[in-house]
Amino acid sequence: MRIIFAQADFGGCGFYRILQPSAFLKFVLNHEVKVAFKFAPLQELLTYDLIILQRQFNPAILEIIKVLQDNRKKIVYELDDSLWDIPSENESKKYWTSDKIVLAENIMKACDAITTSTEPLAELLRQHNKNVYVIPNYIPEVTPIPKFDSIIRIGWPGSVSHRGDFNSDIIRALKDIKKKYRQKVELVICGWIPEDLVGHVTFYEPVPPFYYLGFLNELRLHIGIIPCAENKFNECKSNLKFLEYSITKTATIASAIYPYVHTITEDSGILIKNGSYQEWFESIDRLIQDADLRNRLANSAYEFVKNNYLISKNITRIEGVYKEILAK
């Protein structure tokens, strides 16, 4: 296959949804692949079989799509967030204005297919195109670094887009855990820090996606938390944070929303069902005190992710989706 990807950003979505699969398609499966950060000229696009558009909304693309389809090229729209359900406190809300969403919808309808990361999001996208394919997020393999024995590290990495996920209950629980254990516990946050946690945690600036898993591994977290507000936007998200924690043998405590309820079992993590202060505090406290449980959850999650979610083991599934689209 000859495939060109129009990548939308240099963040995590760009890395996991475009850069990583394109590299494996090219260097492992030997397809002819190009990634473009600007929309390529029509004459160049005509030399490819499959054109994949990540989160594009430029109306000029519609005419290009028509010409490409007249020349028997297949066009795919790639999207892994619900544009229609972005919470008001999420910074992306300002970017994805209603007019941009309408433009994106028009392009989705014109494309031959849509690829996305989860079934709930696929269900939404079928309103705009009947040919929707779910390609889960996959991750590269890393060799987990042994944890420190002298201190328990509890962490969370993420951007300001998660502002609404950190309510007063989770923040108070983290503060009280630190107060209880003092120097025996270190709270670690990377990327964006809630204002109320400033002074209570070790903070690291954002890390480029290409280096992120290695950085996370170097942090040697014992426990990784995933607080998520209950809303449609989060319900459409993938289980990526669990995958990232697990491949570094970090035990996960996550809010019981769709991405994690359908991934985490009692053998691979802890689900927070009511989101209360008490439940967060007690769950974190339990894993601090019970090293055997903490290690068992981390090891089980690691094996699960290694067996099911490595890009190296799933690239042929992605290839299969693209071949199916081309065959239609």
HUCOR-V138080 format. One record per pair of residues at least 6 apart in sequence whose C-alpha atoms are under 7 Angstrom apart, sorted by the first residue. I is the first residue (numbers start at 1). J is the second residue. D is the distance in Angstrom with one decimal. If there is no record, write none. Layout:
i & j & d
I & J & D
I & J & D
This chain:
i & j & d
1 & 31 & 5.4
1 & 32 & 6.3
1 & 49 & 6.6
2 & 31 & 6.3
2 & 32 & 4.7
2 & 33 & 5.9
2 & 48 & 4.9
2 & 49 & 5.2
2 & 50 & 6.4
3 & 32 & 6.3
3 & 33 & 4.9
3 & 34 & 6.5
3 & 48 & 5.7
3 & 49 & 6.1
3 & 50 & 4.8
3 & 51 & 6.0
4 & 33 & 5.7
4 & 34 & 4.8
4 & 35 & 5.8
4 & 48 & 6.6
4 & 50 & 6.5
4 & 51 & 5.1
4 & 52 & 6.3
5 & 18 & 6.9
5 & 34 & 6.3
5 & 35 & 4.7
5 & 36 & 6.0
5 & 51 & 6.1
5 & 52 & 4.8
5 & 53 & 6.2
6 & 35 & 6.1
6 & 36 & 5.0
6 & 37 & 6.0
6 & 38 & 6.8
6 & 39 & 6.1
6 & 52 & 6.0
6 & 53 & 4.9
6 & 54 & 5.9
7 & 14 & 6.1
7 & 18 & 6.5
7 & 35 & 6.6
7 & 36 & 6.1
7 & 37 & 5.3
7 & 53 & 6.9
7 & 54 & 5.4
8 & 14 & 6.4
8 & 37 & 6.8
8 & 54 & 5.4
8 & 55 & 6.1
8 & 56 & 7.0
11 & 209 & 6.3
12 & 209 & 5.5
15 & 209 & 6.3
16 & 137 & 6.6
21 & 315 & 6.9
22 & 33 & 6.5
24 & 315 & 6.7
25 & 31 & 5.7
26 & 32 & 6.0
26 & 33 & 5.7
42 & 64 & 6.8
46 & 68 & 6.5
49 & 73 & 5.3
49 & 74 & 6.4
50 & 73 & 6.1
50 & 74 & 5.0
50 & 75 & 6.0
51 & 74 & 6.3
51 & 75 & 4.9
51 & 76 & 6.2
52 & 75 & 5.9
52 & 76 & 4.7
52 & 77 & 5.9
52 & 78 & 6.7
53 & 76 & 6.0
53 & 77 & 4.8
53 & 78 & 5.8
54 & 77 & 6.0
54 & 78 & 4.5
54 & 79 & 6.2
55 & 78 & 6.2
55 & 79 & 5.7
56 & 104 & 6.3
57 & 100 & 6.1
57 & 103 & 5.2
57 & 104 & 4.5
57 & 107 & 7.0
58 & 103 & 6.9
59 & 103 & 6.2
62 & 107 & 6.2
74 & 112 & 6.0
74 & 326 & 6.3
75 & 111 & 5.2
75 & 112 & 5.3
75 & 113 & 6.8
76 & 111 & 5.6
76 & 112 & 5.9
76 & 113 & 4.9
76 & 114 & 5.3
76 & 115 & 6.9
77 & 108 & 5.9
77 & 111 & 6.4
77 & 113 & 6.4
77 & 114 & 4.6
77 & 115 & 6.3
78 & 114 & 5.8
78 & 115 & 4.9
78 & 116 & 6.0
79 & 115 & 6.5
79 & 116 & 5.3
80 & 116 & 5.1
80 & 117 & 5.4
81 & 236 & 6.8
81 & 237 & 6.5
82 & 121 & 6.5
82 & 233 & 5.9
82 & 236 & 6.6
83 & 96 & 7.0
83 & 101 & 6.9
85 & 232 & 6.1
85 & 233 & 5.0
86 & 93 & 5.8
86 & 233 & 5.8
87 & 93 & 6.8
89 & 163 & 6.7
89 & 164 & 6.2
90 & 161 & 4.6
90 & 162 & 6.9
90 & 163 & 6.9
91 & 161 & 5.6
105 & 128 & 6.5
108 & 114 & 7.0
108 & 128 & 6.2
108 & 129 & 6.5
109 & 128 & 5.3
109 & 129 & 5.3
113 & 129 & 6.7
113 & 131 & 4.8
113 & 132 & 5.8
114 & 131 & 6.3
114 & 132 & 4.7
114 & 133 & 6.2
115 & 132 & 5.8
115 & 133 & 4.8
115 & 134 & 5.8
115 & 135 & 6.5
116 & 122 & 6.3
116 & 133 & 6.4
116 & 134 & 5.1
116 & 135 & 5.9
117 & 134 & 5.4
117 & 135 & 5.1
117 & 136 & 4.6
117 & 137 & 6.1
117 & 238 & 6.4
118 & 134 & 5.9
118 & 136 & 6.3
118 & 236 & 6.5
118 & 237 & 6.9
118 & 238 & 6.1
119 & 134 & 6.5
120 & 236 & 5.3
121 & 236 & 5.1
122 & 132 & 6.2
122 & 134 & 6.7
126 & 132 & 6.3
135 & 318 & 6.7
137 & 240 & 6.5
138 & 309 & 5.0
138 & 310 & 5.4
138 & 311 & 4.9
139 & 309 & 6.4
139 & 310 & 5.1
139 & 311 & 5.3
140 & 310 & 5.6
140 & 311 & 5.7
141 & 247 & 6.9
141 & 310 & 6.3
142 & 247 & 6.7
142 & 248 & 6.9
144 & 217 & 6.2
144 & 248 & 4.7
144 & 249 & 6.1
145 & 217 & 6.2
145 & 218 & 6.9
145 & 220 & 6.6
146 & 220 & 6.9
147 & 220 & 5.1
147 & 221 & 6.9
147 & 222 & 6.7
148 & 220 & 7.0
151 & 184 & 5.0
151 & 185 & 5.6
151 & 186 & 6.9
152 & 184 & 6.3
152 & 185 & 4.8
152 & 186 & 6.2
152 & 222 & 6.1
152 & 288 & 6.9
153 & 185 & 5.9
153 & 186 & 4.8
153 & 187 & 6.0
153 & 188 & 6.8
153 & 221 & 4.9
153 & 222 & 5.3
153 & 223 & 6.5
154 & 186 & 6.2
154 & 187 & 5.0
154 & 188 & 6.0
154 & 221 & 5.8
154 & 222 & 6.1
154 & 223 & 4.7
154 & 224 & 5.8
155 & 187 & 5.8
155 & 188 & 4.5
155 & 189 & 5.6
155 & 221 & 6.3
155 & 223 & 6.4
155 & 224 & 5.0
155 & 225 & 6.3
156 & 188 & 6.5
156 & 189 & 5.1
156 & 190 & 6.6
156 & 224 & 5.9
156 & 225 & 5.7
157 & 189 & 5.5
157 & 190 & 4.5
157 & 191 & 5.9
158 & 190 & 6.3
158 & 191 & 5.3
158 & 192 & 6.1
159 & 191 & 5.3
159 & 192 & 5.1
160 & 192 & 5.4
164 & 229 & 6.6
165 & 227 & 5.7
165 & 228 & 4.7
165 & 229 & 4.8
166 & 227 & 6.6
169 & 276 & 6.1
169 & 277 & 4.4
170 & 277 & 5.9
170 & 280 & 6.4
171 & 197 & 7.0
173 & 277 & 5.7
173 & 280 & 6.2
173 & 281 & 4.9
175 & 200 & 6.9
177 & 281 & 6.8
178 & 185 & 6.3
186 & 201 & 6.9
187 & 201 & 4.8
187 & 202 & 6.1
188 & 201 & 5.5
188 & 202 & 4.8
188 & 203 & 6.0
189 & 201 & 6.7
189 & 202 & 6.2
189 & 203 & 5.0
189 & 204 & 6.3
190 & 203 & 5.6
190 & 204 & 4.5
190 & 205 & 5.8
190 & 206 & 6.0
191 & 204 & 6.3
191 & 205 & 5.1
191 & 206 & 4.1
213 & 244 & 6.9
217 & 248 & 5.4
221 & 250 & 5.9
222 & 250 & 5.2
222 & 251 & 6.2
223 & 250 & 5.5
223 & 251 & 4.8
223 & 252 & 5.9
224 & 245 & 6.4
224 & 250 & 6.2
224 & 251 & 6.0
224 & 252 & 4.9
224 & 253 & 6.3
225 & 252 & 5.8
225 & 253 & 4.9
225 & 254 & 5.8
226 & 253 & 6.2
226 & 254 & 4.4
226 & 255 & 6.2
227 & 254 & 5.8
227 & 255 & 5.3
228 & 234 & 6.9
228 & 255 & 5.6
230 & 257 & 6.8
235 & 257 & 6.2
235 & 258 & 5.2
235 & 259 & 6.6
237 & 259 & 6.4
238 & 259 & 5.3
239 & 259 & 4.9
239 & 260 & 6.0
242 & 252 & 6.6
243 & 305 & 6.2
245 & 252 & 6.8
246 & 298 & 6.3
246 & 301 & 5.3
246 & 302 & 4.7
246 & 305 & 6.7
247 & 302 & 5.1
247 & 305 & 6.5
247 & 306 & 6.9
249 & 298 & 4.8
249 & 299 & 6.0
249 & 302 & 5.6
250 & 298 & 5.2
251 & 269 & 6.2
251 & 294 & 6.0
251 & 297 & 5.7
251 & 298 & 4.4
252 & 269 & 5.0
252 & 270 & 6.4
253 & 269 & 6.0
253 & 270 & 4.7
253 & 271 & 5.9
254 & 260 & 6.9
254 & 270 & 6.4
254 & 271 & 5.1
254 & 272 & 5.9
255 & 271 & 5.6
255 & 272 & 4.7
255 & 273 & 6.5
255 & 275 & 6.8
256 & 271 & 5.2
256 & 272 & 5.4
256 & 273 & 5.2
267 & 297 & 5.7
267 & 300 & 6.5
268 & 297 & 4.5
268 & 298 & 6.6
268 & 300 & 5.4
268 & 301 & 4.6
269 & 297 & 5.6
272 & 279 & 6.6
272 & 280 & 6.8
287 & 293 & 6.8
287 & 294 & 5.4
